[in-house]
Amino acid sequence: MKKPKEPMMDMNNEEELKGFLKKQNTIIHGLGAFGGKAKRRDIVMNGVFFTVVLLAFTGALFAADEFSYRLFFEMGVMLISVKMAYFLYRFSKVAHFQFWALVALESKLDMLSAKVSAIESRKEEPDDGR
């Protein structure tokens, strides 16, 4: 019974492995930047924003005249709109990154599928008697 040959690690495979590990680290770093644990700066900015919006709506509640009421209320609504626009901007960045990560995965899968097909076609070829 023949013993199957172990795949040898040639230079091309080592380069592919290094490239794969580099891409993996890039993806891991990117995923950490887009989502995951919030950074201290984001937490502070959200707290400041929430406080300013709360003060605007509280000012509207205790306004002495109609102009002050409308000013504070509109300021609160405008700040919420700005925050929603910022959320949409951040979401578009995440969606863009996810799209390119999926494109990279798809191209890698296509390449691996072609390699597997080539190996299977070589396997199905008849032996030359050795």
C-alpha atoms as a printed R data frame, in Angstrom:
    type eleno elety resid chain resno       x      y       z
1   ATOM     1    CA   MET     A     1   0.000  0.000   0.000
2   ATOM     2    CA   LYS     A     2   1.355  3.376  -0.990
3   ATOM     3    CA   LYS     A     3   1.961  5.957   1.664
4   ATOM     4    CA   PRO     A     4   0.524  9.338   0.631
5   ATOM     5    CA   LYS     A     5   3.098 12.030   0.105
6   ATOM     6    CA   GLU     A     6   3.081 14.847   2.586
7   ATOM     7    CA   PRO     A     7   2.692 18.246   0.996
8   ATOM     8    CA   MET     A     8   5.993 20.036   0.933
9   ATOM     9    CA   MET     A     9   6.126 23.654   2.012
10  ATOM    10    CA   ASP     A    10   7.635 25.399  -0.963
11  ATOM    11    CA   MET     A    11   8.451 29.089  -1.238
12  ATOM    12    CA   ASN     A    12   5.162 29.915  -2.942
13  ATOM    13    CA   ASN     A    13   3.124 28.390  -0.095
14  ATOM    14    CA   GLU     A    14   5.194 30.243   2.510
15  ATOM    15    CA   GLU     A    15   4.562 33.527   0.711
16  ATOM    16    CA   GLU     A    16   0.848 32.740   0.481
17  ATOM    17    CA   LEU     A    17   0.778 31.947   4.206
18  ATOM    18    CA   LYS     A    18   2.536 35.208   5.082
19  ATOM    19    CA   GLY     A    19   0.135 37.128   2.832
20  ATOM    20    CA   PHE     A    20  -2.845 35.382   4.413
21  ATOM    21    CA   LEU     A    21  -1.649 36.164   7.941
22  ATOM    22    CA   LYS     A    22  -1.052 39.791   6.985
23  ATOM    23    CA   LYS     A    23  -4.579 40.067   5.532
24  ATOM    24    CA   GLN     A    24  -6.009 38.329   8.596
25  ATOM    25    CA   ASN     A    25  -4.339 40.841  10.923
26  ATOM    26    CA   THR     A    26  -5.603 43.707   8.765
27  ATOM    27    CA   ILE     A    27  -9.164 42.376   8.914
28  ATOM    28    CA   ILE     A    28  -8.979 41.795  12.665
29  ATOM    29    CA   HIS     A    29  -7.645 45.322  13.184
30  ATOM    30    CA   GLY     A    30 -10.338 46.744  10.899
31  ATOM    31    CA   LEU     A    31 -13.131 44.897  12.669
32  ATOM    32    CA   GLY     A    32 -11.867 46.210  15.981
33  ATOM    33    CA   ALA     A    33 -12.002 49.743  14.580
34  ATOM    34    CA   PHE     A    34 -15.526 49.266  13.179
35  ATOM    35    CA   GLY     A    35 -17.625 48.051  16.024
36  ATOM    36    CA   GLY     A    36 -16.610 45.994  18.990
37  ATOM    37    CA   LYS     A    37 -15.501 47.844  22.091
38  ATOM    38    CA   ALA     A    38 -16.111 51.602  22.145
39  ATOM    39    CA   LYS     A    39 -13.116 53.880  22.493
40  ATOM    40    CA   ARG     A    40 -12.843 56.293  25.374
41  ATOM    41    CA   ARG     A    41 -13.134 59.268  23.007
42  ATOM    42    CA   ASP     A    42 -16.455 57.947  21.661
43  ATOM    43    CA   ILE     A    43 -17.830 57.400  25.154
44  ATOM    44    CA   VAL     A    44 -16.889 60.933  26.224
45  ATOM    45    CA   MET     A    45 -18.319 62.492  23.048
46  ATOM    46    CA   ASN     A    46 -21.597 60.579  23.438
47  ATOM    47    CA   GLY     A    47 -21.836 61.717  27.061
48  ATOM    48    CA   VAL     A    48 -21.208 65.352  26.135
49  ATOM    49    CA   PHE     A    49 -23.710 65.142  23.284
50  ATOM    50    CA   PHE     A    50 -26.370 63.562  25.486
51  ATOM    51    CA   THR     A    51 -25.830 66.236  28.136
52  ATOM    52    CA   VAL     A    52 -26.145 69.093  25.611
53  ATOM    53    CA   VAL     A    53 -29.331 67.620  24.125
54  ATOM    54    CA   LEU     A    54 -30.778 67.102  27.606
55  ATOM    55    CA   LEU     A    55 -29.943 70.705  28.525
56  ATOM    56    CA   ALA     A    56 -31.566 71.967  25.313
57  ATOM    57    CA   PHE     A    57 -34.835 70.149  25.978
58  ATOM    58    CA   THR     A    58 -34.743 71.067  29.680
59  ATOM    59    CA   GLY     A    59 -34.209 74.701  28.684
60  ATOM    60    CA   ALA     A    60 -37.262 74.431  26.446
61  ATOM    61    CA   LEU     A    61 -39.334 73.190  29.393
62  ATOM    62    CA   PHE     A    62 -38.357 76.108  31.614
63  ATOM    63    CA   ALA     A    63 -38.291 78.829  28.952
64  ATOM    64    CA   ALA     A    64 -39.851 82.124  29.961
65  ATOM    65    CA   ASP     A    65 -41.181 83.148  26.564
66  ATOM    66    CA   GLU     A    66 -42.209 81.599  23.258
67  ATOM    67    CA   PHE     A    67 -38.987 82.566  21.448
68  ATOM    68    CA   SER     A    68 -36.735 80.892  24.047
69  ATOM    69    CA   TYR     A    69 -38.928 77.791  24.045
70  ATOM    70    CA   ARG     A    70 -38.723 77.444  20.269
71  ATOM    71    CA   LEU     A    71 -34.981 78.203  20.253
72  ATOM    72    CA   PHE     A    72 -34.141 75.503  22.806
73  ATOM    73    CA   PHE     A    73 -36.539 72.986  21.288
74  ATOM    74    CA   GLU     A    74 -35.245 73.511  17.739
75  ATOM    75    CA   MET     A    75 -31.665 73.326  18.979
76  ATOM    76    CA   GLY     A    76 -32.392 69.935  20.565
77  ATOM    77    CA   VAL     A    77 -34.061 68.638  17.404
78  ATOM    78    CA   MET     A    78 -31.170 69.915  15.265
79  ATOM    79    CA   LEU     A    79 -28.595 68.192  17.507
80  ATOM    80    CA   ILE     A    80 -30.467 64.897  17.255
81  ATOM    81    CA   SER     A    81 -30.543 65.284  13.457
82  ATOM    82    CA   VAL     A    82 -26.796 65.904  13.393
83  ATOM    83    CA   LYS     A    83 -26.220 62.806  15.524
84  ATOM    84    CA   MET     A    84 -28.375 60.711  13.164
85  ATOM    85    CA   ALA     A    85 -26.376 61.982  10.175
86  ATOM    86    CA   TYR     A    86 -23.171 61.033  11.991
87  ATOM    87    CA   PHE     A    87 -24.562 57.541  12.676
88  ATOM    88    CA   LEU     A    88 -25.409 57.131   8.983
89  ATOM    89    CA   TYR     A    89 -21.886 58.228   8.030
90  ATOM    90    CA   ARG     A    90 -20.324 55.705  10.427
91  ATOM    91    CA   PHE     A    91 -22.660 52.974   9.182
92  ATOM    92    CA   SER     A    92 -21.679 53.673   5.569
93  ATOM    93    CA   LYS     A    93 -18.007 53.269   6.520
94  ATOM    94    CA   VAL     A    94 -18.748 49.931   8.188
95  ATOM    95    CA   ALA     A    95 -20.844 48.746   5.239
96  ATOM    96    CA   HIS     A    96 -18.070 49.737   2.816
97  ATOM    97    CA   PHE     A    97 -15.487 47.790   4.821
98  ATOM    98    CA   GLN     A    98 -17.755 44.757   5.073
99  ATOM    99    CA   PHE     A    99 -18.387 44.854   1.319
100 ATOM   100    CA   TRP     A   100 -14.674 44.800   0.489
101 ATOM   101    CA   ALA     A   101 -13.992 42.122   3.096
102 ATOM   102    CA   LEU     A   102 -16.675 39.931   1.487
103 ATOM   103    CA   VAL     A   103 -15.295 40.634  -1.994
104 ATOM   104    CA   ALA     A   104 -11.840 39.577  -0.801
105 ATOM   105    CA   LEU     A   105 -13.272 36.400   0.740
106 ATOM   106    CA   GLU     A   106 -15.201 35.602  -2.432
107 ATOM   107    CA   SER     A   107 -12.119 36.002  -4.630
108 ATOM   108    CA   LYS     A   108 -10.095 33.811  -2.254
109 ATOM   109    CA   LEU     A   109 -12.844 31.158  -2.343
110 ATOM   110    CA   ASP     A   110 -12.896 31.269  -6.143
111 ATOM   111    CA   MET     A   111  -9.125 30.831  -6.223
112 ATOM   112    CA   LEU     A   112  -9.286 27.907  -3.779
113 ATOM   113    CA   SER     A   113 -12.106 26.332  -5.773
114 ATOM   114    CA   ALA     A   114  -9.996 26.517  -8.924
115 ATOM   115    CA   LYS     A   115  -7.061 24.916  -7.088
116 ATOM   116    CA   VAL     A   116  -9.285 22.110  -5.762
117 ATOM   117    CA   SER     A   117 -10.678 21.502  -9.248
118 ATOM   118    CA   ALA     A   118  -7.151 21.330 -10.659
119 ATOM   119    CA   ILE     A   119  -6.094 18.860  -7.968
120 ATOM   120    CA   GLU     A   120  -9.188 16.713  -8.563
121 ATOM   121    CA   SER     A   121  -8.584 16.674 -12.308
122 ATOM   122    CA   ARG     A   122  -4.979 15.575 -11.744
123 ATOM   123    CA   LYS     A   123  -6.190 12.897  -9.343
124 ATOM   124    CA   GLU     A   124  -8.675 11.532 -11.868
125 ATOM   125    CA   GLU     A   125  -6.031 11.176 -14.583
126 ATOM   126    CA   PRO     A   126  -4.938  7.568 -15.046
127 ATOM   127    CA   ASP     A   127  -1.646  6.556 -13.487
128 ATOM   128    CA   ASP     A   128   1.245  5.685 -15.761
129 ATOM   129    CA   GLY     A   129   1.819  2.391 -13.939
130 ATOM   130    CA   ARG     A   130   4.074  3.462 -11.134
